[in-house]
Amino acid sequence: MASYEGPTLIPMTALADQEVEERLADSDWRREGMAIVREWTFADFAAAIAFVDQVAAAAEAANHHPDIHVHGWNKVRLDLSTHSEGGLTEADFAMAARIDSLA
């Protein structure tokens, strides 16, 4: 049998509303509809884009990609959800934690 050396897969089962709220309790992320979102403000445009590059690399490694919005000249907003499950999963919160470690 061939071995799998890709990213660690996280279960993609939609979380109940209570589970989502518990995970957001001590977080800078907030819920908007079926996604969790967070926004950062950076010193300048170059710093915002450098952060986006780090997020992109982490997302590729995890095979879980946020919606990325660069606006203004120094702001980045990220939206996470698992479209295939129609809501939020553990993968979204794992990716949010990974992104938090980058900022």
KAKAPE-V925207 format. One record per backbone hydrogen bond with DSSP energy under -1.0 kcal/mol. CO is the residue of the C=O (numbers start at 1). NH is the residue of the N-H. E is the energy in kcal/mol with one decimal. If there is no record, write none. Layout:
# KAKAPE-V925207
<<CO/NH/E> <CO/NH/E>>
This chain:
# KAKAPE-V925207
<<16/20/-2.1> <17/21/-2.6> <18/22/-2.3> <19/23/-2.0> <20/24/-1.6> <24/27/-1.7> <30/37/-3.0> <32/35/-1.4> <35/32/-2.7> <36/80/-2.8> <37/30/-2.3> <38/78/-2.6> <40/76/-2.2> <44/48/-1.8> <45/49/-2.5> <46/50/-2.2> <47/51/-2.0> <48/52/-2.1> <49/53/-2.3> <50/54/-1.8> <51/55/-2.6> <52/56/-2.7> <53/57/-2.0> <54/58/-2.3> <55/59/-2.8> <56/60/-2.3> <57/61/-2.2> <58/62/-1.9> <59/63/-1.3> <59/64/-1.8> <67/79/-2.1> <69/77/-2.8> <71/75/-1.9> <74/42/-3.0> <75/71/-2.2> <76/40/-2.8> <77/69/-2.7> <78/38/-1.8> <79/67/-2.7> <80/36/-2.3> <82/85/-1.5> <82/87/-1.5> <87/82/-2.8> <88/15/-3.3> <89/93/-1.3> <90/94/-2.5> <91/95/-2.3> <92/96/-2.3> <93/97/-2.1> <94/98/-2.0> <95/99/-2.6> <96/100/-2.6> <97/101/-1.5> <99/102/-1.7> <99/103/-1.1>>
